[in-house]
Amino acid sequence: MRKQLAKLKHRCRMLWRLAIWRTLLPCVYYLGCLRPIDPKLVFFVHDHEDKPGDNFVPIIQQLQQQGYTCEFHGRIKGVGGRLRQYWALLCFAWKYSRARAVFLMEVTGRIDICRPRKGTDIVQLWHGCGAFKQWGYSTVDLKWGSSARTYKFFPANRFYTYTSVSSPEVIRHYAQAFNNDPATIHAWGVPRTDFFFQPDIVAQCRAQVLQALPEIGDRKIVLYAPTFRGNSLRKSRHDDVLDYDMMDAQLGESCALLLKPHPRARKSIPEPMGETPFVFNAADMPIHVLLCAADLVITDYSSLIFEYSLLTRPMLFHAYDLGQYDKTRSFYYPYMDFVPGDLVWDTEDIIAGVQKNLLHGQFDAEQVRAFAQKFMCACDGESTKRIIQKVLGE
């Protein structure tokens, strides 16, 4: 009886959601379409953030200088009660009907309420460069991905006019992940990577980190930035598997370790114990600043390796759970052959890898350059200007 009630409740919620998304929101949108498009109104939409993301900021700044009105529409779920959330969706649908362009950084259900009117472009910038671990339609019915049934009732990514990616190499993977025509996907670059082509600003990042953490001194900076674990964003976590004492004993005199957990898992990261000056929690520092300040990065399956490759610095890949991760999430390329750096499986391997690649300078710079050329060749410091010109003709 309890199971039957739970199933009935779930079906009622599904029917209510279908009524909102398939009927009410489209009606409001089409009513709004009775008004003309505002040629200077541009939306920036992110369902999981309360402020513009790093791919949005450069475009917003440039468009505002050119006289555009830029509106950011952030997280609705979890903000106020259910009625307030529905009201926010209705207001968005009404305003969205007049937008000249809408920029996204993630999959956003609000854009899929109905086909946008002629004259409104939907531009997907995505929040990661390159193509590494699979997502979207590539992971249908995997533990990580959504079910085919979910996509049947709530299809995603249907109305993208353009998607901008970091190189021609990854177009086919984005086409699969978004279930889109490859002709809509273009190697125009990634706006936030323009930052890495400004040498003066890159050089200032270490000073910025040292100002916040003066205990680092003149030691080398090693950044540990793993992605989250778990089969969904809601259940994301950080697995703390390093032996900090062992690393401190062998690397502490020459290096400092900065911990940067994934934003989705930061609440679950434990503070390192003790008063050692070797380990620092950098959770609140911007990732682009940390990447520019780091002399070496330790990561696992994070797409930050694409941006970091632009700096031609050494990387270590701590893939201690590779078999399980590959089984539940999968990759677009064979992991062992893909990564541009040494694979490390435990703390001892990490220590040896830091000593070899950083302290002894024995890392393969050509491997990193080839990786950047393959996956980041459209990122040249002009991505923001290029995207605006292609989309808006400015």
Salt bridges, closest charged atoms under 4 A:
ASP47 OD1 - ARG110 NH2 2.57
ASP50 OD2 - ARG75 NH2 3.08
ASP54 OD1 - ARG192 NH1 3.66
GLU71 OE1 - HIS73 NE2 3.08
GLU106 OE1 - HIS48 ND1 2.53
GLU106 OE2 - HIS127 ND1 3.85
GLU106 OE2 - ARG264 NH2 3.46
ASP121 OD2 - ARG100 NH1 2.92
GLU169 OE2 - ARG172 NH2 2.78
ASP239 OD1 - ARG237 NE 2.94
ASP284 OD1 - ARG266 NH2 2.07
ASP295 OD2 - ARG206 NH1 3.58
ASP300 OD2 - ARG229 NH1 2.92
GLU307 OE2 - ARG192 NH2 2.60
ASP321 OD2 - ARG229 NE 2.69
ASP342 OD2 - LYS356 NZ 3.06
GLU366 OE2 - ARG369 NH1 2.65
ASP380 OD2 - ARG386 NH2 2.58
GLU382 OE1 - LYS385 NZ 3.88
GLU394 OE2 - LYS40 NZ 3.65
